[in-house]
Each structure stands twice: as structure tokens, then as C-alpha cells.
Amino acid sequence: MFTRIFTLFVLYCIRTIFGARSFTVDYENNTFLKDGKPFRYVSGSIHYFRVPPEFWHDRIYKMKMAGLNAIQTYVEWNHHEPEPGVYNFEGNYDLVKFVKTAQDLDMLVILRTGPFIDAERDMGGLPYWLLRIDPNMQMRFYDPNFIKYIDQWYNVLLPKIEPLLYNNGGPIITIQIENEYGFCGCDQYKAHLRDLFNKLLKKNAVLFTTDQPFPNSLACGKTYNVLATTDFGAGANITLNFDRLRYTQADGPLVNSEYYPGYLDHWGHPHSTKTTENVVKTLNEMLLANASVNFYMFHGGTSFGFTAGSNILDTFQACPTSYDYDAPLTEAGDPTPKYYAIRDTIGKFFPLPPGPVPQPAPKMKSPLITLKKVMSVWDYIAKLNNSIVSTYPLSFEKLYHPFGFILYKTIVQFRPTDPAVLTVKNIADRGYVYVNKVLQGVLSREQKVERIPVQVLKGQEIEIIVENQGRVCAGAINDQKGIFQNVTLGSKILQNWTMIPIPLDPKSIQKIESFTGQTDSVATPSFYTGEFQMPSSVQILDTFLKVDGWHKGVAFLNQFNLGRYWPIIGPQLTLYSPSTLFQNSSTVNRITLFELENSPCDKENSCVVQFVDIPIVDGPTPEY
């Protein structure tokens, strides 16, 4: 009896406290209703997985001080479920903590749950292991095999989200299903997502879709009983774009869910920028039209490790580590002139929060840090015990190796011509070809180099180190990596392959750094490492790793993967290195590079790197 009375009392208290809370869409009056009153938002995108958790509060606070009343984030399935049934909601992926951090700052949250998110992330946020299950799976369609894993994922995710909905006392006001689906075509898959979300969230959330402002995209992206929104950038014709949205959805609030104050980058192409003048002009026009607006991105952050994806336009194009995006808050979270201009514009329509306006934070600079070669990749591979043998080469996915590098090798069993043409069709994405550890050339998906002449004798070994440069994040996302078709030498198919995934996790890097034996004489690919200590007089601050003289590879700070570097083609020349990764003055810090192509270490006093206080994400790029 007492238990029942207590339960009724708790429910009464909840209804008393939260009973007035509601977030709905008033289609008749073309507005959102928050607690029964007309409401619109000006929000900004920030991705929890691109920002160290220690900085979540700082970044969201700065967004609030810009005049925003909400933040928007994607949910990245592939790192929340790295293997089937294995879930990660810790550290950078503590989604609940991130949402509650926003709530602590009195910021509303717009959640974009995918499953596909694009976001210039590997495979658009979908798990790589779907390609192991079925390389031809119809992802983003009503393929029963795909739907099976979708349903399993959302039965884990959505119960975590449900208590955080605005109507339940949390900060989440709207939830997006899928993402720019109109490019895919029309399919019942979207309706399945809608029904699944309504069931698991008890019809207690405002659902929305987002599509680019083209008639076919909006028509196919639209889902019955789901709010349709659009996306476009600075300088766009807002009247035309919102008229197209109105043609698809006659009533409801006008929303630009992705307003671009900057844009994405690709390796080897100039850094993308948008002028502050155009950004605030178009923002002002949208706010005058009574639209809700979300900046994509307001703070871009960093695609640490191997998380950056790629695109296929005229050719394959990999995305860099930095996701600076020319956003109002830089990659390191500093306000820019664009930030202050946006704040002034928002202030014409909304009250600005009291308090000092955030300013750029000081950064740290180090002396030159000397590196030394600790082992070649051949030394490292010789110590591994994880080889797989197959008649024909297997993809990264079939080898259970999601990211990074794999060595493919085979012994030539016949007498070839001199030279012989080695052909690797559809290599994904870049292959360094060796004969008995002597470099013969580079295969490149981006440059469409699938064949090179090699000089090889019967009984010699052909080795190909294949780099996964990031799965395609939009469009043709069934993007297998590695070698998964027949390899020919001349007219003959090479068989009997040994494949060795190359682990680069923190424990593996620690073992590499502690190696004390003789190193292989081969110069590259190799691991280089150096120790340094922070003087007790120096305050540990954010900084940027500069790798002048190095060509292409991956950098690690205290075993943490800072990401890929490729300064010889730009535009990114420095890697953001947050202060949270450094040890204090009493502890040794270590920087390690896995250099693939050419180190500067053959020159005296040039085997160095340095932490600098000014980032460079707009460096020179090749002339095509």
C-alpha cells in the first residue's frame, strides 16, 4: 500500500514540475510551440565526438554567449557500436553527459540521430562491419538485412534519449530521422524509421527531416507526419529556397537546418571559406522571415584518428583531419570576427545573455623536438602474429580491420617480363608497392593510378601496404577498403596472399616507442619518436603540431592518434593538439610519427617537429 502511495506521489510531483513543459509544432500558425508559446531557435552544430569531453562545457558556453538558444549534434552510430552488439557510450561518446552539459547551460538540444549522418565522417557514420556482413547491402533502403541492424541499434540508443526529451524534463526539442534522404530516392525505409521512433519515444518527440532545396530532394525526403526542413548556405536566395520548402510542406515553421557559415575541405584542394559579410546578410534575411536557423558548423572541431571520411566527386577525395570549416568558433574553440558579427546580428532579434563576451585563448609553443627512428614498418610487421592467408586478397572489412593500414604480400611463382605491369583494380585507397622491400611506386585511387611497372623475379615477394584514407561519407557509401579484386602481374593472376593488419592503437604505439633493438635499414615507412618535458614555468595550453619536412603519415601524442598529416599537398599543415593530452612538467611526453613516404631525417638537425601557437589549415595546395 505504501509503495503504491509513494509511486502516485512521485508521479504527481513529476507532473507538477514538468506538466507545463511541452514542445510541439503549430502547423496552422507556422511556428513551434514551447510550453504553449510561439518559439523559434537559432542554434549551432557541434559534434561531441570531435571535441575533447573536457571542453564540451567551454564550447557550448561560447555558443550560448553568441546568442544561440540551442545546439545541434549528430549521433555517430559507427563508433557507438564499433562491432555488432558491442556498445560504447564513454569518453568522447558519452552522449548523455554531452546532452546534460548543454542542459546545465540552459541550452536546448536538436538531435540528429541518423542512422546516416554524412558529416564528412567515415562511411557517413554507418558501421564498417555492415560491409563485412554484406558488401552489397542496400543501406538507407528497406533492405531487411539493413533494417535488422537499424532496429537493434535504435532499441539501444532511443531508450537512452527518451528521458532527455523536453517533454520529459530534458533539453531535446527535436530529433532528425535520416539525413538529406531526398538524394537517395523515395522508399518506405523513412516511414519505418518514423514508426520506430514514435514507438520507442512514445510519440513524445518532434521528428524532422532535412533536405537540400531542390524539388525532387524535398519531395523524396519528405515523410508523412514528420516536419520537413531544408538547408543552404550564405549568399543563397532565401525566398526561392523557402518557397520550394513551402511547395513540399504548405504549413509549419520555416527551418534551415544546415546554414553554412563555412564549408568542408579535401586534401590537396584550397581551404574553403565564406565571407563574414555574406554570412550575416543571409542570416539577417532568414531571421526577418521568422525562420529558425541552425549553423552548420558553429564549431567544427577535429576528426581525430582515422575518423575522417571522404567524398567522390570527379574523383575520390579524402577529407583532412581538421574540421575547422571556417566556422565562427575555430577548431581550437576560439571566437573569430565572424563569431562577433553573428552575435551582433542575432542581438537584433533576440536578447543576448549577460556577461563578458568570450575572447580567443592563448596557445602554447614549444622548442624544436628531435625525433629518432625507432623501427621501420617491416620491423614492426615481423613482430606481429596476426597474418591471414587467402588464395585471393580480402578487404579490410573481411579482415576485421576497420581503419588504417594492411600489408598484402605474395611470392611470384612464375618468370615475369622485365618490367612487368602490376595491376590492382579499384584499390582503396592508396598502395605503396614494394619488391623485396624496395619501393616500386604508388597506386592511388584519387589519381586513378591502378597499374605500375615493376621489376621482379620469380621467387621474389611483392608487398603492397594499403592505406584506408576514409570511407565515402555521402552517395556511394558501400565503400570497401583495401584490395578485394584480382591482382595481375602482366596477364597472370597473383594468388596465395598473406595479409597482415597493422595495429596502431595506443597499446601498440606504446610498444613501438619502447623498442630498443636494431632498426631495419629501409628508410620508410618507419616510426619516429621523441621525448620532451614541459618546463614547470610553462602553463600547458592548446597548441598545434607542425610537421615541416615530413611528407605523409599519422601523428601520435602520448599514444593518442592526433590524425593524418599530409603537408606536401595541404591545405592543412598543423594538427590541433589539445592541452588535455599533455603530461605535467614532472612527466615525459612523447610524440611519434608513422611516416609513410619520406622523412627529413637524412639531413643534420632536421629530424624535428614543433608545437606552434598559430594553426595553419589554409596552406598551399597543388596546381591541377
N, C-alpha and C positions, 0 to 999 in steps of 0.2 A: 504494500500500500504506500509506504513512504517513498519507495523508488518511483512509483508512478507519479506521485505528487511532485517529487523533485524534478522529474522529466518535464512535466507540464509547466513547472515554474521556469525552468531553463528555456523552454520554447517561448514562453510569454516574454521573458527578458530579451531574447533574440528578436522577436517581432517588435518589441517596444523600441529596441535600439536601431534595428535595421529596417523596420517596416516601411519607413518613408523612402528608403533607398530603391531607386528603380532607374534603369536606363533602357529606353525604347526608341523606336522610330515613329514619328508622327508623319505618315505619308501625306495626309490631307493638307498639312501646313508646311511640308517640305523642310522638316527640321528633326533633329534629335531632341529627345526629352530626357533631361537628367533630373530626377526627383520631381517629375511633373512639369518642369520649366524648360523653355526652349534653350538649346545649348549647341555650341559648335566648338571644335577644338582646333588648335594649332599645335601640332606635335612634331617630333623629330625621331628619326630612326637611329638606333644604337643597337649593336648586336652584342649580347652578353658574352658570346664566345670569341669576340675579337678584342675584348678589353680585360686586363687582369682583374679578378674579383675585388682586389684591394682598392681599385679605382672606380668601381661602379658608382659609389656614392658621389664621388667628386664629379664624374662626368654628368650624372643626372642632375646634380645640383646646378652645374653650369648651364645645362639646358633649361632648367627652371628659371634661372636668372636672365635668360634671353627672352623671357616672356611666354615660353611654351607652357601649356597646361596638361600635356600628355607626352608619353614616349611610345615609340613603336619598336617592336623587335620581332625577328623571325625565331622559330623553333627549329633547330637543326637535327633532324632525325638521325643522320648517319653517325654522329658522334655520341648521341644519346643511346643508340643501340649499335655498337661497333661490330658485334656479331649477333646472329639470331638468338634472341632470348637473353642476351647479356646487356644490362642497362647501366647507364652512367648518368647520375644526377648530382655529381660532386664537383667541387672546384669551379673551373670555368663553366661547367654545365649544371650548376645549381640553380636551375630556373626559378624555383620557388623563392630562394633567397634574393635573386635579382628582382623579381616582381615585388617582393616585400620591401626591398630597398627603395623602389620607386614610391610605394605607398607611404613609407616613412617620411618621404619628402613631399607628400601631398600631391603626387603626380599620378594621373590616370595612365592606364596601360592599354595599348592596342596590340593584340597578339596575332601574329601571322603564323599559323601552325602548319602550313604546307598541305600535304607532305613534301611537295616540290616547292623550293623557295628561290631557286636561281642564286642571287646574292653573290655571284662570282665565287661560289664555293664548289668544292669537288662534287661532281655529279648533281649539282643543284640541290645538295642536302639529302639526297637519297642514298641509302646504304650501298656500298660497293658490292656487298655479298648477294644482292639481288641478281647481279650478273653471273655469279657462280651458280646460283640455282637455275637460272635460265638466261643465257645471253640475249635471247630474242624475246624476253618477256615484254609484253605491251604495257610499259609503265605509263601511268597517267591515263589509263583507259580501264574499262571494265573487263579486265583480264582476271578470271577467277584466281589465278596464281598470285597476281599482284594484290588483289583485294584481300586475300587471306592474310598477308603480312601487314597491310594497311590496318585491317581490323584489329589484329593483335597489338600493333603499336599504339593505336588510339585508346585501346582498352587499358593501356598502362598510363599514357600521357594525360588523357582528359580527366580522370579522377583526381589527378594532382592539381589540375587547373580549376575544377568546379568550385572548390571553396574560395577561390580567389576572384570569382566573378563579382562585379559591382553589386549586383542584386543580392549577393550573399555576404556583403560586407567587405569585399576586396576591391582592388583598383581596376580590374579588367573590364572595359566598357564594350569592346567589340572584338570579334575573332574572325580572321580571314580563313576561308577554305580555298585550297589550291592557290595558284598564283599565275596571273596572265594566261589563263587557260584558253582564251579565245584563239590563240595561235595554233592550238592542237586540233581544233575542230569540235564538233558537238558530240557529246557522249553521255550516257546515263551515269557514268562514274561520278560526276559532280553531284547528282541527286543522291547517290549513295552516301557521299560524304556528308551532305546536308542532313540526311536522315540519321546517320550515325552520330553526328554531333548533337543533334536535337535530343536523341535518346540518352546519350551519356551525360549531357549537360542539362538534362531535364527541361529543355526548351527555355532555358533561362539566360541565354546569351544572344546578343545581336550578331548575326552572321553577315559577312560581306564578301564580295568578290572584287578583284581589281583587274582591269584590262586596259590596254592602250587604246587611245581614242580613234579607232578605226571601226567603221560599221560592222564588218564581219567579226572582228575580235570581240567587240562589245556584245554582239548578238549571240555568239557561241559561248562566251564566258559567263553570260547572264544565267542565273539559276533561279527557278521559281521560288518565291518566298525567301529570297536572300537579297540583301541590299547590294546593288551594283555601284561600283566606283570606278574612276579612271585614273590614269597617270600621265604626266607630261612635265616638261622642264621649262626653264627660264626662256623667255622670248616667244613662247607658244601663243597661238591665238586662243585665248580662253573662251571667248564667245562661241567659236566654232566647236571647240572640244566639249564644252558643257552642253551645247545643243545636240551633239552626237550622243552624249550620255542620256539626255532627255528623250531622244528618239527611242533608245533602248528601254529606258525606265522613265515613265512620264512623271512620276511623283517621287518624293523623298528628298533628303538633303543632298546638295551637291558636294562631292568629296573628290579631291585629288589625293590619292593615297601614296603617290610617289612623285613629289615635286623635286626635281633635280637641281640643286644649287651647284653641283659639280658633276663629274662623271667618272667612269671606270677607266683603268689603264690596262695596257698589254705590254709585255716585254718587247723592246725594240721599236716602240712607237712613242711619239711625243706625249708627255703628260697632259691629261685633259683638264681644262679649266673653263669656268664660266664667270663672266664679269659680275661684280657686285651690283652695278647699275641695273643690268638686266634681271638679276635675281630679285631685287627689291621692287622693281617696276611690276613684274608679273605677280609677285606676292601681293602687292597693293591691289592689283586688279581683281585677284581672286577673293580677297577679303571684302572688297567693295561689293562683290557678287554674293556675299553672305555664304561663301563656301567654307567647308572645313578643309584644312591643308595639313599634310604630313611631309616634312622634308626628308628626302632620301638622298644622301645621308646627312644627318646633322653632325654626327661624329662617326667617322668610318672605322677607325681602329686598324688592326693588323691581322693578316691571315698567317699567324704563326705556324711553324712546322710545315707540313705538306697539305694544308687545308685549302689553299687557293685552287680555284678551278681554272677553266679555260673556255674559249669560245671557238666556233668555226664560222668564219665569215667567208672571205675569198679563200682563206686557208686557215689552218689551225693556228690559234694564237693563245699562248699561255698568259695568265694573269700574274702580276708580281706579288710580292709579299705584302707590300704596303697597300692599305685600302684607304689612303688619305682622302681620295675622292674630291679634292679641292673643297672640302666641307667647311662649314662655319667653325667647327672645332677641329683642329689639326689631328693628325694621327696620334700625337702625344697629349691631346686634350687641351691645347692652347686656343683661346679665342683669337679670331682673325678680324681684320677690318670688315669682312663680310658678316661676322657674328654681330658686331656692334650696329651695322646698318640694318640688319634684320630685326634686331631688338628695337631700334627706333621706329621701324615700320609697324611692328606688332603693337608698340605702345600707342599708336594712333587709334587702335581698335579695342585693346584690352588693357586693364590696369597692370602695370609692371610690379613685380614683387619688390618689397623694400630691401635695402641692404646694399653693400658695395658691389659694383659690377666686377665680375672676375677679370683678372689680368693674366697675361702669359707668365708661366712659371720659369724660373732659371733652370738651366740644364748643366750637365757635368761634362768636363773634358779631361781626358787622361793623357799622360805621356805616350809615346810610341811603345807598343807591346811587342816584344820579339817572340816569334814562333819558331819552332823547330819541327822537322818531320819526325813523326813517331812510328809510322808504318805506312806502307803502300796498301792499296786495296787488295793486292794479291797476298800480302802478309796476312791481312785480316781474314780473307776468304779461306786461307789454308787452315785457320784455327776453328772454322765453323764446322758444325756437324749436322747440317740441315739440307743436304742436297737431295734433289728429286730427279729420278731418271725416267725418261719417256721416249718413245720412238720419235715423236714429233713434239715441237715446243708447245708449252702451255702458257696461258695468260696469267697475269698477276692474280686475277680473281680465282682461277683454278688452283693456284699455288698458295691460297690463303694469305697473300701478302698485299695489303691494301694500298700502300703508298711507297714512294722511294725508288729503290733500285733492285734489279735482279741480274745476276750473271747467267747467261746462256752460253754453253760451250759444247763443242763436238769435235771429234777427231776425223780428219778427212781420210776416207778409206779407198780412194782411187787416185790415179795420176791426173791432175787437172792441167789445163792450159796455163801459159805464163804470159801475161796475167790472166786470171780467171775473174769473171764478173760475179760478185756475190749479190744476190737479190733478196731483199726482205720486204715483201709487200705489206703495206698498211702498218708499218712499225708504229708503236705508240709508246713513247713519243720521240725519243732521241736515243740513238745507239752508237756506242763507241766500239769500233771493230778492231780486234787485235788478232795477230797470228803469233802464237807462242809469246804473248805479252808484248809484242811490238805493234804500236798503233798503225793502222792502215787508213783510217778515215772515219768520218762521222756520218751516220744516217740521220735524217731529220724529217719528221712529219711536217713541220712548219715550212721548210724549204722544199718539200716534196722530193727529197733525196732518198730513193729506195734501193739504189744499186751503186756499188763502187767496185773498181778493180782491186784485186788483192793478189799478192804473190805468196803462194802457199804450196807446199809439197805434200805428197802422200805421207800420212803418218803425223803431220803437224796438226796443231789444235787451233781451231777458230774460236775466239771468245768474243762475245758481244755483251757489254754492260749496257742495259737498257734503263733509261730514266723515265719514270712516270711524271710528267710535268703538270698533272692535274686533269681530272676528267672533265669533259664538256659540261658546262653548267646550265645550258639552255638549248632547246632544239633537240638535236640527235643525242640524247643523254645516255643511250646504250653504248657507252664508250669504254670498251675493253682496253686493258693496258698490256704492254709487253709485246711478245711475239706469239701469234696464235694462228698463223698460216704457214704453209710450207716454205722453207728457206732453200734456195737453189744456189749451187756453185756451177756456173756455166749452165748446162742443161740438166744437171743431176740434182735430185732432191737430197739434202743432207738429213741424215737420220741419227738416232741414238744420242739424244741430247741429255746433258746434265744441267740442271737449273738450280741455282743457289740464291735464295732471297738474302739480301744484305740488311741485317737489322741495324737500325740507328736510333733505338730507344735510349732513354737515359742510362740504364744499366750497361748497355753495350758501349756507349760513348765513354763511360767511366772506365771500362776495361781497356778500351783503346788508349785512353790517356795514361793509364798506368803501365803500358807496355814498355819494357826496358831492354828487349833483345835487339839483335841486328835487324836493320830495315832492308827491304828489298831495294836493289839498285835502280829499279824503274822509278822515274820521277813522279809520274801521275798515272791514274788518280791516286791521291795519297791523303793521309790525315796529318794535319799540322796543329800543334798545340802550344800554348804559352801560359805561364802563370803570372799573376800580378796581385798586388795588395793595394787596398785603398788607404792612403795616409789618414791617420786619425784626425788630422786637421781638416779633411775634406768631407763635406756633407754629401751623402750618397743621394744623387738625383737621377732623374731620367736622362738618357743620353742616346747616342746613335753610333752604331758600329760602321766605320768606314774601311773599306777593303780595297784601297787603291793598289793597282798592280796585280791583283788576283783576277781570275777570269770568270769562273762559273762554279758554283757549288752550294754547300749548305753550311750555316754557321751555328755553333752551339755556345751558349754562355752558361757555365756551371751545369752542363749536361742538358740544359733546356734548348730546344730547337727554335732558334730565332727566325728561321725560314731560309728560303732560297736567295742567293745573291747572283747577279749577272751584270756587273758594272760595265763590261765591254760593249754591251748593246743598250743599256739604260732602259727606261729613264731613271730607275731607282738606283741610287749609288750608296745609300746608307740603310742600315737596318735598325729600326726602333728597338731600344734595349731598356725596358722599364726598370726603375730603381729597385723594384721588388725582387729582382733576380740576383742582385749583388750581395756578397757576403760582407760583413763588417770588417773594420780595419785589422782585427786580430786573426782573420781567416784568409787563406789563399783563395783567390778567384782564378778561374781557368776559362780561356777562350779556345775553341777548337774549330778548325775548318776542315771540311771534306772537299778538297779541291779536285775537280774533275779534269781540268784541261791544262792549265799552265800556271805554276806558282812563280812569284818573283824571287824565289829563294836562291837562284843561281848567281844573284848579284849581292855583293857585300852590303850588309846593313839594310837590305830591302825586304827581308822576310818578316814584315811587321804589319800590324793593324793598329787602329787607334779609335778610341771613343771620342766623338766630337759633339759640340753643343748646338750645331745647326744641321738640320736634316737636309738631304738632297733627294727629292723624288722627281725632279724635273731636269735631269741631266741630259746630255746629248744622246742621240739615237742614230742608227744607220740611215743613210740616204738611199731610198729604194728607187 
